């Protein structure tokens, strides 16, 4: 797919999610090497992450999204039950205007949209022991939440 084709499909996909505010920008984000990731900024300042799922790698994107939704909803309900911040504890999948967790475009690409979690930091590479320990603790918390 050419860059222009990707941009057209990206804009159509973004429109499928029926955001209440118009997107001011949708620009490449991060250094991912599997999915195409974009930062969406709306007029009101709200931000989202839009991704084109690489269906050459992830052969069953519908099942991936079913699993992501099941896991995030399960964790969100557990956190809410103990009075935690359910909106910051896990990904928030934004549904399409038709209520789906993904959008499939006319050429077979799958797109998903997440709320952007503000005041977070993503590390692409561990640079010290504290970051390693923080990562291990976060993974352990995730595993605990799934139990």
C-alpha positions, 0 to 999 in steps of 0.5 A: 500500500502506498503512503497516499493509499494508507492515508486515505484508508486511515481517514476512512477508518477514523471516520468509522469510529464516529468520534463526537469531535472532529480530528485536527490531526492524525500523525504517525506515532512511536516506532512500532514495527508490526502495526501502523500507529497514529496519534489522533488529536481532536479539536477539544484536545482529546487524544486517541491511538489509531492502529492498523493491525498487521493482518499478515502477522495477526492472522485473525484480527477479529479474535485478537480484538475479542480477546483484548476486549474480554481482558480489558473489561475483566480487569476494569471490572475488578479494579472498579470493584475495589475503588481503583481508577478503572479508566487508567488501569487498562486500555480503553477500546473505542467502538465503531459507530456500529458498535464493533471493536474494529473497522475493516476497510474496503481492502481488508485492513483492520483498524482499532482505536484506543483512548490515549492514556494521558500522563503515561510513559512508554519505554522502548528499551530498558536502560537501567535496573529500576526500569526493569524492576518497574516493568516486572512489577507491572507485568506481575500486577497484570497477571494478578489482575487476570487471576 
